[in-house]
């Protein structure tokens, strides 16, 4: 926090202040190889600054995390349900690709 505070000037407007915070956390996230994208997207969600594209990516990452966590369970029934969830998601992706290719909405 001290590093951010050193870069803040009293004459900064809110846009400049947000840019300083963004730059700081982007630099910090790059030093953390795993989870950097997720951390930046989570920060954007908390701050309410996600674009539609970023919000969609964040939703994908959260869904993947839930799937992975479900696959780690030892119970065969839970693994089967998780596998069905992945299958349903992939079928949905195929359906949307066909819809886009055919030009129908």
N, C-alpha and C positions, 0 to 999 in steps of 0.2 A: 504494500500500500504506500510505503514511503516513496518508492520509485515513481508512482503515479503522481503523488502530491508534489514532488519536485518539479514536475513538468507542467503543472497547472499555474496559470497566470490570472490575476484578478480581472484582466481586460478580456478574457476569453468569453465568447458567447456559448450557448448550449450546444451548438453544432460542433464547435471546436473542442469542447470538453468531451463530447461523445467520441470524437475522432481520437483523442488521446487515450481514452479508455479502451476503444476498439484496438488501437495499435498495440497497447500494452498487452492485452489478453491474447491477441494474435501471435505476438512474439513469444509469450509464455507457452502457448499451446504448441508452438512449433518445437519446443524443447521436449515435449511429451509426445513421443512417437505414436503410441497407441491411444486412441480416444481423442485426439486433438480436434477432429471435425465434430465429434459429438459434443465435446466441451464447449466449442464455439457456438454451436447451434443451440445448446441448452442456455448459454448466456444470452443469446439473442431472444430466446423465448421468454426468459425471465425479465428482460428489459423491454419486451414488446416490440422488437425491431426486426423480426423475421419477415423476409419477403415471402410471397406465395411459394416460390420455388424452394426456398430454404425450409419453409414449414412442411412442405411435402417430403423433403429429404429427411427432416427430423422425425416425421411420422414413420418413414421407412426404417430408420435406425432403431426407433423404439419398438416397432413390431418385430424386427429381427432379434432384438435382445430378448423379447418375451418368448419367441420361438426357441432360441438357443437355451434359455433357462428351462423351458419345458422339456427340451430334448435331453437335458442333463439328469432329469429325474430317473430313478431306477425302476419305477413301476411300469410294467408293459402297457397297461391301459393308458397311462399318461403319454407314453411315447407314441402310441397309436393315434391318440387324439391330436397330438402335435403334428404327426405326419399328415393326418387328414387336413389340418389347417394349412400346412404348406401346400398340399395338393390343391386345395380350394383356391388359394392365393394365385397359384400358377395358372390354373384354369381361367381364373378371372383376368389375368394378364393376357392370355391367349385370346380371350373373348374381346377385350378392348383393342388388341392389335388388329384383329379381324374387322372389327367395327370401324377403326380408323382407316384401314386399307380399302374397305368397301365404300367409304364416304358416307355411310349412314350414321345417324346420331341417335 
